[in-house]
Amino acid sequence: MLFGILITIVAKIFSLFTPKLIGNLVDVISNYMSSDRSEVTQFKADLTQNIALLVAAALLAGIFTFFMRQTIINVSRYIEYDLKNEIYAQYQKLSLSFYKTNRTGDLMSRISEDVSKVRMYVGPAIMYTMNMVTLFIVAFINMYNKAPSLTLYIIIPLPLLSASIYYLSKMIHIRSTEVQQYLSTLSAYTQEAFSGIAILKSYAIESLSNEEFQSLANTQRDKQINLTKVQALFFPLMLLLIGCSNILVLYVGGKQYMNGTITEFGTIVEFLIYVNMLTWPVATLGWVTSIVQQAEASQQRINDFLLVEPSVQNPINESFQIKGQIRFDKVHFTYPDTKIKAINNLSFSIDAGETLAIIGKTGSGKSSILDLITRLYDPDSGTVYIDEQDVSKVNLSDLRSQIGYVTQEAFLFSDSIRNNIRFGRLSASDNDIIEAAKIADLHNNISSFAKGYDTLLGERGVTLSGGQKQRMSIARSVVKNPTILLLDDCLSAVDTKTEERILKRLKPIIQAKTTIIVSHRISSIKNADHILVVEDGTVVQSGKHKDLVNSKGYYQLIYMEQHP
């Protein structure tokens, strides 16, 4: 960047030789025309010399201008690259609660639109600012040395220019912030509409969605036009002020030439070129100011996320090898975003290699138990232990890498089936992937596709059925070969026969791992070593299947409903 700024200064210095050389050419021609024209040879030599210097200065200015753009603009692209990576890394560090209070469209806007605004500041804005500053300083020195009084007349419009810029900059900053904030709202709405397009179509509310989008777009348009109206004042104002300077050069310079204060006619021509050379930098001053204001608003929005500290952090870098024993000790947990109490004084334990099943009403806290084990959240009080180690004090990466978590809602990426399964373990071979798919009772379905395992899935796996998505998530966890396997109602979208086949094939795998199964189906959990019945975040019943079936309570009621 510093090298680029240096090149910018050199490029402008060379470009500012042009007015002086043209002024010299005019004086050479003027002097020759007013003489007896006997010194033809000297006239040609002076003319040739000035033309050669003019061409050389133009070439050098062009070369340095090329390198100026190659350095400063390239730097801005590297900064854009680094900033996007920094934001993306921060997004991955942030806790789950952050994503429940911020919309995806807003996050996308900050990593794309806002970063782009900042790049424009560290690239074009700095480059044009240095152009303008160098041009003003060098041109002013050259003009003052030639004709001090004429130079002072020319800079009369500058205080008015400064006052206008200050006032308009404040307005641009306010309106730029509004535009950027509302653009996030528009992006968030669009992202949700595209993600939920199946719902929009099934309820035939495309027209309503279109009207809502139209309303948002109209508001965004109005805000953008309000900003553009202020920005549009700059260019005419610059031209007006430059025009006034041109008139002053011609009027004042002409009078000074006529009364002999200025002795060379080329000086007036030189001053006119200087003033017009300043037209573009001064005209871009408004654009640069706008960029700076927008970048300031965008950087503030970026910082709002970069400065957020994750509520769940990795406490230590020492490696941690899981054996599989899990224990909850008087755990309480309330969701930070909704303030809903999910876990209430919960205590239980499961030995390594055992299978624990959890059943209960919707909202009883079953999934929250699994979220606490994987440290997607930390409890408000009490302790979750893995192998008698507080999970909040062990290496977070090692903890999660040794846990296979199949959530209620299967998430699939817009990639091939093969890569979606391999996501569980990137080093998995094709045979490992096929074996995992067979265990999840998915291999035959995949084989029926035209491209088999290379079949590309739509966004979020939209091309698959709910049951196929769940089975692919199971295959992904199986191929990971974790020490602890957490299955959160992951067979709810498959029929009973398919469920039986999957559980039968999972049995030898489950026996070698610590497994927690959350389900609403008795058939999924009846063979577990231990079963917990959870209500309002606490254990109300516990035991084996045969004991709970014969005891009055929620488990017996569910069993009778499912086995009439």
KAGI-V948378 format. One line per field, one symbol per residue. psi: psi as a letter, one per 40 degrees, with the letter a starting at -180 (. if undefined). A space follows every 50 residues. Layout:
psi->???
This chain:
psi->dddddddddddddddedddddddddddddddddeaefdgddddddddddd ddddddddddddddddddddcddddddddddddddddddddddiidddee eiidddddddecdddddddddecdddddddddddddddddddddddgddd ddddededdddddddddddddddddddddddddddddddddddddfdddd ddeffddddddddddddddddddddddddddedddddddddddddddddd ddddddddeedhdhdddddddddddddedddddedddddddddddddddd ddddddehhhdhiheieiihhhdehhhhhfhhhhhddefhhdhhfhhiih iheihhihiiiheeeddddddddefdiiidiihhihffhhdeeihddddd eehhhhidhhhiigaidddddeddhdehiddddddddddefedddddeid ebeehhiihffdeiidddddddddddddddfidhhhhgfeedeiiddddd dddddedddddeihhhhhiehdddedeidihhhhhfeihdiiaiddddde hhaddddddddeg.
